[in-house]
Amino acid sequence: MTKRIKGSCTTFLVGKKASLDGSTIIARNEDGYAPLNPEKFVVVNPADQPRHYQAVLSSVNFDLPDNPLRYTSTPDATDDHGIWAAAGINSENVAMTATETITSNSRILGVDPLVDNGVGEEDFTTIVLPYIHSAREGVQRLGAFLEKYGTYEMNAMAFSDNNEVWYFESIGGHHWAAIRIPDDAYVVAPNRLNIDQFDFDSDDTLFAADLPELIVKNHLNPDPDQVNLRHIFGSATIKDTRYNNARAWYVQKYFNPEFDTEPNDQDLPFICRTNRKISVEDIKFVLSSHYQNTPYDPYGTGTEAEKKQYRPIGINRNQELHILQIRNDVPSEIAAIHWLAFGPNTFNSVVPFYANVFDTPESYRGTTGECDPTKMYWLSNVMALIGDSNFGLYEDQENLFEEHSVAACRNLQHEADAKAASQEDLPGYLASINEKMANLTQANANKLLGQMLSLGEGQMKLQFTLND
């Protein structure tokens, strides 16, 4: 079977002292190679977790422990090509997002080739997330899989608990490195190897045991005075200047307008700090962005060449956006929030679903491979297609839809947080709140769709009025 890799994501990470409310946050757009790849939102209870794992895209298989944790998941709606669980939060309030496809170079791949029958993107969340009790433990478990079985692709992943955020990159077929994101920092990571400065002697880094020796023995470091993993194991290609770097540039300029950088820059910083706290709304904006207020906006006023010069973050290939938040200002039973939106981010809205539940709302859970606008995945894609036809006409209505929907969900969340301690069946209560948030977001989406039809049909070319 030909391997099917979702190679176009954008990751965003926030340490607990950099976020607005003291949460740790890991977020990612899951993008596909093609516009439509139906996704669903489910809870995997321990009884439903496999005890023996057989990959679909490779022959790798192995037994899994008999004590899995419950976890949320955003898998493909159909499993013809594997599970592709993508992201989730387990019942110990540990979050994982997997994966960001990244770049490499021929030097490391010549030393440590990729493994055709190794583990890959379809597997990672399913074989790691249900068995970890901290972000650091997630890094170690994932690294052990890569060292033992190898991988057939280059990927980056992230883990978080209420205290730490870790970013992990695979290197060649069997190697890896990970770094703890400072509490006061943020990271934006497009589809390239992103880690730059790396200290092998730090408590805030983890890596394959022989990685330092591999670098020295094979003369892989081009820098005489530093260890920069991007320089050693990554790429600096013309494609990076058009496909990857500009995404990081735009997000960093949003949070740090003082940065003196350009979209083509190959050495944009990895760890960044800004002088203001970062909100979920900020994250949703940058992960929906398309170079607004620059000549490169596909919906803007630049030349046709400028509008096609750089790959935007918000794109027709967005399948789902997750913002995994572990809060520190509420009891642990309600701390984990799996914010979720389906479809292209220009016309969707994130919903703050509680993760401590045994099931998810049907309109998010019941996606199939057939178009069904009663399900949020398909409804979001319908709105995006119409919205793309005349973005300026619909933009204001979309902005109001998103603002009103998130505000209403936040209101329900505030009320639920306050009442949670008095609930005898807390997961059941939180599931009922999730259902309310799903229903109101779907109702608002249908209202927006009606407004778009009303505005758009007057612009149709197929018209002939009596006054003509």
N, C-alpha and C positions, 0 to 999 in steps of 0.2 A: 504494500500500500504506500502511495506517495505521502510523505509527511506533510501535514498541514500546520503551518506555524502562523500565529497571529503576531506579525512583526512590526507593529506600528504604534505602540503605546507611549504614554507620557506619565511619569511618576512624580508625585510631590509629597515631601515628608516635612513634618514639623515637630520640633522638640517641645517639651512641656512648658518651658519658660518662654517660648516664642509664640505659643498659641494664646488666643484671647482669654480662655477660661482655665488654662493650666492643664489641658488635655494633651496626650500624645496623639498624633494624627499621621496615618499613612494613607495615601490616596493614589488612584491610578485610573486613567482612561484605558479600558480594554478595547483595542482597535483590531480590526481584521484586515485581511488583504482585499476582501470584497465588502461592499456596503452592508449586505444583509447576512447576519449569522445569529439566528434567534437565541436569546439568553433567557434564563429564568432565575428566580431567587427562592432558595429552599433552605430548610434546616435538615442536616443529616444527624439523626439520632443514633446512639451507639448500636442499636440493633440493625440499622441499615448500613453501617460501615463494613466494607468487605474485610474478612480475615485473611484472605489470600488475594493478592493484587496481580492482575495480568494487564499489562499495557496493551493498547490497541495499535499504536503506531510503531511499536518495536516488540521484540520477543521477550523483553525483560519481565520477570515475574518473581515474586517472593511472598513469604508470609508476613502478615502484619500483627502487631501485638493484640492481645485479647481484651484490652482495657481502653478503648478509644473514648475521647471526650465528644460531647455534642458540639456541633459547629454550624454556623451559617455558611452558605456557599452560593456562588453565582455560576453554575455550570452552563454548558450548551444545552439548548432545549432538546436536541436529539444527540444520542451518544454514538453515532456511527463512527466517529473519529476519536472516541475517548470521552472522558468526563470533562476535562478543561475547567476545573472548579474555580480557578481564577483568583478568588479572594474569600476571606471570611474571618469570623471571630469565634473562638471556641469558648466553652463554658468556664474556663479559667481566666477569661478576659485577656487572651493573647490573640493578636491579629496578625494576619499574613496576607500579602498581596503577591501574586505570582502569575504571570511574569512579564517583565520588560525585555523584549528581544534587544540584544546589544551587538556591537561590532567587535571585531578581533583583527588580527593581522597574521600574515603567513609565517612570521618568525615563531610565534608561540604555537601555531597549529602544526608547524613542522616538527616541533619538539614533542608536543602532546596532542596528537590528532583527535578529532571528534570520534565518537563511538556510535556506529549505526544502531546498535541494539542496546543503547543506554536508556537512562530516564530522561524525560523532557517535560515540556510545558503542560502537556495533558495530564501529567502525573503529580506534579510537585505538591499542590495543596492537599490532595487526598492522602498522600503518604506521609506528610509532615504535620499539618495543623492539628489533627485529632490527638496528637501524642506529646505535645509540648506544654510546659507550664511557665515559660518565660520567653521573652524575645531572644535572649542569648541562647537558650536551649534550642530554639528553632534554627538559628544559624548553625549550631553544632550538628543537629540531626541532618539538616540538608547537606552540609558539607560532607558528612559521612557517606551519604548516598552517592554523591558525585565521585568521591574517592573510590568507592567499591564498585559501582556499576558504570561510571562514566556517563556522558551526556552527548546527544547528537546535535546540540544547538547551544548558542551563547545566550545566556539570560541573566537578568538582574531581578532580585526579589527584595522585599522588605518585611520586617517583623516589628511588632511593638507590643509592649505591655503598659501598665500605667506609669512606668518609670522610664523606660528606655525605648529608643527607636534605633533599629539596625538596618543597614543597607548592605546587600550581598550581591557579589558578581561572580559568575562562573568564569573560569579561565582555562582555555583549551578543553580537552576531553575530560580531565580528572581533577583539575585544580580550582581554587576559589580563594576569594578574600572578602572580608566584611569589615565594616567600620561602624562604630556607634556614632550616631548623629548628635552633636552637642545639644544640650537642653535648650540653649538660646539661639539655635540656628534652624534654617530651613534648607531644603535641597529640591531642585528641579532636575529630573533626569530623563532626557529623551533617549532615542534608540541608538546609543553608542556606549562604549565602556566609559564610565563617568568618574570613578574614583581617581583623584589626582594624588596629592601628598599622602604618603602612607608610612606609618611608623611600626616596624615589626616588634618593637620593644614596649609598646603601649598596652595598657589594660583595656583600651577602647578599640582594639583591633583583634580580629581572629582570622585564621588563614590555614590553608593546607600546610602540614608540617614541613614539607620539603620545598615550599615556595621560595624562600630566600636562596637556598642552594641552587634551585633550578635557574634563577635569574643569573646568578654569578657563573655557574658552570657553562651556561649556553650563551653568555655574552649578550644578554637581552636588554640591558639598561643603556639607553643612549645618553643619559645625563651623567656627568662626572661627579655631581655634588648633591644629588637628591634621588629619592625613590618616588617616582611619579608613575602610578600604575597605568594611567591613561597613555603615557608615552611608551611604557614598556609593552603593554598587552593590547592596547586599543588601536584606534584608527585616527587619521587626520586626512580624510579624503575630500575630493571635490563634492561627493555626495553628502558628506557631513555638513559642508557649508550651505547646502540647499535644503537638506532634509532634517538635520538634527540641531545644529548650532543655533539657528534663528529662534527655535522654540524656547531654548534656555535663555537666550538673550531677551526675548520679549517678557518672559516671566520675571527675570531678574530686574529688568528696567521698571516693571510695575511696582515691585517692592523696594527697589533701590534706584530711583531715577538719577542719582548722582554717579552711578557707574559709567565710566568712560569706555564703552564697549560698542562693538558693531555686530550685526547679525552673522557675519562670516567668521568671526573670531573662533579659532580652534582651541584656545586655552581659556575659555570662560571658567570662572571658579566653580568648584563643586559645593563646598560648604559656604553658605551665605548667611549674613545677619542683617536684619532690618531694624529701624528705630521705632517700629510700631508692632503691636500684637496682630497675629494673623487669625482671621475668622474662617469658619466654614464657607461663608459667602465669598470671601476672597478666593478660596481654593476653587469653588465652583466657577467663578469668573475666569480665572487663569486657565483652568482645564476646559473651558468652553471657548477660549479666545481664538481669534483669527486675525491678529495684527491690527486691531481697531486703532484708529487715529494714526496710522502709518500708510505709506503708499502701497504696502504689501497686502492690504485687506482685500480679499476676493470680492467683498461687497462694497468696497470703497471707491475712491475717485482717481486712483492711480492709473497708469497706463496698463494695457492688457498684459504686457511683459512683466511689469512690476507686480501685478496681482497674482501672477503665476510663479513668481520667483522662489518663494519659500513655502514649505509645507506647514500649514497651520496646525494648531493643537485641536481645536474643534473642527471636526471633519466628517464627511459622510460615512466614514468607516468606524466612527465611535459605536461600539456595541453596548457598553454599559460603563458607568462611572461609579466607583465606590470610594467613599471617604470613611475610613475606619477610625473611629474616635473612641479612646479610652479615657473617661473623665475621672478627675481627681477631687471633685467638689461634691460628690454624691456617694451613697453607699455602693459597694462593689456589685450588688445584685442588679443595679440599674445603670452601671457605669459604661457598659459597652453599647455603642451606637453604630449600626451599619447603615450609614447614609447611602442611598442608591438612586440612580436614574438610568433609564434605558434609552438607547438610540443616540443620534447625533445631538451633541450638547447645546447646539444653537437653539433648539426648541424642546427642551425638557426641564424638569425640576427635580431636585434631590429630595428624598424623604428620609427622615431620621428614624429608621426602624430600630426598636430595641432588639438586641441580640439574644437576650435571655428568654427565649421562647422555644416551643416545640414544633411550631409550624409558621408559615408565612401566608400573607393574603393571597387569595386565589388569583386575583388579577395580575400578580407578580409571579406566582408559582406556576400557573397553568399554561405558560407559553408552549406552543408547539411549532413545528416547522411550517405550518400553514398560516397564511395571513388571517388575523382575527383582531380587529380593532377594539374588541372588548378587553383585550389584554394590553397592559401598558407598554410592552415592548413594541407591539405593532402600532398602537395609537401614537406613540412618540415618533416613530418613523414616518407615519402618514403626515403628521404636523411638520416634520422637518422637510419633507419633499415639497409640500405646498409652500412653506416658508422660504425655501431656497429660491423659488421662482420669482419672488419680488421681496427681498429681505427688508428693504426700506419701508414697504407698505405695512408689513406685519410686525416690525421690530418693537414698537411701543407696546402693542398688545401682548407680545411674548414676555416682555420685561415685567409687565403688570401681573401676568399669570404666574411667573416665577416668584415675584415678591409676595403676592397674596398667598400662594400655596405654601411657601416656606414659613411665612408668618403664622398661618393657621396651624401648621404642623408643630411649630415651636410652642404655640399656645397650648396645644394638647399635651406636648411633652412636659411643659412646666406644671400643668395640672396633675399629670400622671406621676411625675417625680414627687410631688407633695403628698400624694395619696398612697404611694407604693408601700410604705411601712405598715399600713393597716390592712394589706391584702392577705387573705389566707392562701390563695392560689396566685402567687405573684406572676409566674410565667403566663398563666391564662389571662390575667388582667393585662399584662403588657401586650399579649397577642391581640387582645380586643382594641387596645390603643393603636397598634400597628394597622389593624383593619380600618379604623376610622381615618387614619392618615392616608392610607392607600385610597379609600373611597373619595375623600375630599380632593385629593390630587387628581384622581381620574375624572371627577366631576368638573373640576376647573379646566382640565385639559380638553374635555369635550366642549366646554363653553368657549375656550379659545379656538377650537376647531370651527365652531359655528361662526365666530367673529371673522375668522380668516375666510370662510366661504362667502360671507356677506361682503367683505371688502374686495375679495378677489374676483368674484363673478362679474362685477362691473367692469373689470379690466380685460375680460376675455376678448380675443380677436373675433370669435364667432358670434357676432352681434349685428343686428340691423333694426334700429328703432323706427317708430312711425315718423319721427321728426327728421330722419335721414332723407 
